[in-house]
Amino acid sequence: MHNLVLAGRILFGGLMVYAGIMDLVDIKLMAQITGSKGMPFPTLSVAVAAIILILGGLSILANYRIKIGVLLIWIFLVPVTLIIHNFWAFDDPAARGNEMAHFLKNILILAGVLVFLNLAAPNQSEKPAASDSP
């Protein structure tokens, strides 16, 4: 099971880091998209969001302070999902479908990232079972 969790952390955390880096690489395009959605200070918004995404991904990738990493990814995804992928604001069926696909993808990521909370340190109030003792 440990290897599966490790593979999941590498894939998920790595893709979050990659997505953040790509947002910085394409910051002009991302700022145009963000600005067209009404976000204030679009270039700064994209830069801050990308850094948040990178830090959250690194946290999960490194298995370090996963609760903070999950929080960072939520801080990134909630406004992006609601503001940038607002499919309900589109009349064109193709554009609406495209934004809805991104919206639903982000909802799936938000749900999936909750699984990583289970990887965080166990609840301190729980006592290990007798068979878990060394």
N, C-alpha and C positions, 0 to 999 in steps of 0.2 A: 504494500500500500504506500509505503514511503516513496518509492520510485514514481508512482502515479502522481502523488502530490507534488513531487519535485518537477515532474514534466509539466504539470498544470501551471505551477508557479512560473516556470521558464517561459512557457508559451504565452500565458496571460500577461505577466509582468513585462516580458520582452516586447509584446505587441503594443502595450500601453506606452512604453518608452519609445518605441519606433514611431508610433502615431504622434507623440509629442514632438519628437525631433523633426518629423516631416512637416508638422505645422510650422515649425520655426524655419525650415528650409523654404517652404512656400508661403512665407508670412505675408507677402504682398497680396497674393490671391486670397488667402484666408482672411486677411483684413478687409478686402473688398466684399467678400461674402458676409462677413460679420457686420460690416458697416451697413450693407444693404438690408440687414435684418433689424437695424435700429440700435445696435449695441453702441454705447458711447466709447470713445477712444478705441476704435477697432484694432489698431496695431498693438497698442498696449494690452488690450483685452486678450488678443490671440497669444501674445508673448507670455502673459501671466498664466493663462489657461494651459499653454503647452508645458510650462515649467511645473505647474501643479500635476499635470498628467505624467510627466517624466518622473517626478518625485514619488508619486503614488505607485507607478509601475516598478521603480527601483525598490521600493519598500517590499512589495510582494515578491519580486524577483529574488531579493536578498533574504527574505524571511525575517525582516527587521521591522519591528513596530507595525505589524500588519494592520492593526486597528487604525492607525494614523494613515497608512497607505489607502485603506478602504475609504476613509473619510475624504481624503484628497481626490480620489477618483469620483466619489459622489459629488463633491464640490464642483468638479469639472463637468460631469455628465448631466446633472439636473438642469442647469441653465442652458447648456447646449441642446439638450433634448427638447426643452420647452420653448426656447427662443429661436434657435437656428432651424430646427426640424419641425416647425409648426405647420404640419400638413393641412390642417383645417383652414388655413388662410389662403389656400390655392384653389383657383377655379379650374385650371387646366388639369385634366385627369392624369396625364403623364407626370407632370410636376408633383401633383398631389400624391400619386403612387410612389414616386421616388422619395419624397420627404417622409411618407408614412413608413416606407421600408427602413429608412435611417432612424426614425423615431422608435419603431419596434425593436430594431437591433440594439439601440441604446437601452431600452427597457430591459431587454434580455441581459445585457452587460451589467446593468444595475442589479438585477436579480442574482446573476452569477457571482458578482463580486461579494455578495453577502456570504457565500460559501467560504470565502477566505477569512471571514471573522471566526469561523470554527477552527482555523489553523492558528489563531492567536493563542497566547498563553491560556491554559485552562482556568476556569473560574476558581479563585483562591478559596472559596467557601466549600468547594468539593474536596472530600477527603479521598485519597486513592484507595482502591480496594485492596484487601489484604494480599491478593495475588499479584498486585502491581508493585509491592514493596520489594526492594533488592534483597 
